Amino acid sequence: MGKKRYTAEQIIKLLREAEIFISQGQTTAKAARQIGITEQTYYRWRKEYGGMRIDQAKRLKELEQENARLKRIVAEKELDNLILKEAMAYESKNR
């Protein structure tokens, strides 16, 4: 069975549904099964998205993507700097 990917919005909606089931007296495990996820997934999602609104979750994802992009840029620049340093060291040795 393949992994199903949920968007942040879908996760928040499912967490709200689970909270309703739990407030009605169901166990966490049963509530998680009713919304179609494992209990472990419920706790992982609750840790990451618990108490968030949908707009906050969207902003979080945007910031995570921007952060990853910036990290890639920094890594590329660092690699360029290392290559230039090695080229300069090689050049100075061969003079």
N, C-alpha and C positions, 0 to 999 in steps of 0.2 A: 504494500500500500504506500503510495507516494505521500510526501509531505505536503500539507496544505499551508499556503502562506496567507496570513491575514493582514489587512491594513490596520493602521493604528486606530482608525475610526471603528472598524469591525471589532477589534479587541476591546475597546472601551464599551461598546454596546453589549458585547457578550459578558464582560465583567459586571455591568449593571444588571443584566438578566440573572447572573449567578447570585449577586447580592440579594436580589428579590427572593430567589428560591431559598437562600440561607436564612433570610429574615422570616420566612414562612415556616421555619423549623427543620428544614432539610439539612443533611450533613453536607460538608464541603465536597466530599467525594461524589455524592449523588447529584449535587447541583452542577458540578463540573461535567459529569456524564450527560446530564440533560442538555447542556449547551454544546456538547460534542467535543469536549477536550479532556485531557487527563488532569488529575488533581495536581500533578507536578507543573503542568503548563499553567494551570490557574494561578498557582502561587508565584510562578515566574512572572506572569503577566501582571499580577497584582503588585508585585515588587516594582516593576518598571512603570506601569501605567496607573496604579491605584490612586484615586482622587483627582486624576487629570480630566480636564475637559477636552473635547475633540480638537478645538483650535490650539490648545496647548500641545497636544500630541503631534499635530501637524507641524507646529513650529519646532518642536524637539527633533523631529525627523529631518526637517530642513537644515537645522543647525548641525546635526550629525553628518549630513552629506557635505555641507560646506567645510566642516572641520576635516573630513577625509580628503577633500579636494586640496585644501591648504597644506595638509601633511604631505601629500604627493608632491606638491610644488616645492616645498622645503627640501624633501628628499632628493628631488631632481637637481636643485641648486647645489646642495651639498655634494652630490656626485660630480657635478660640473667643476666645483671648486677643487675636489680631490684630484680630478684628472688634470686640471691646470697646474696644481702643485707638483704632481708627478712629472709632468712635461717640463716644468721649470727645473726640477732637480736633475732630470735626465740631461737637459740642455747644459746645465752648469757643469756636470761631470764630463761631458764630451768637449769642452772647450780647451 
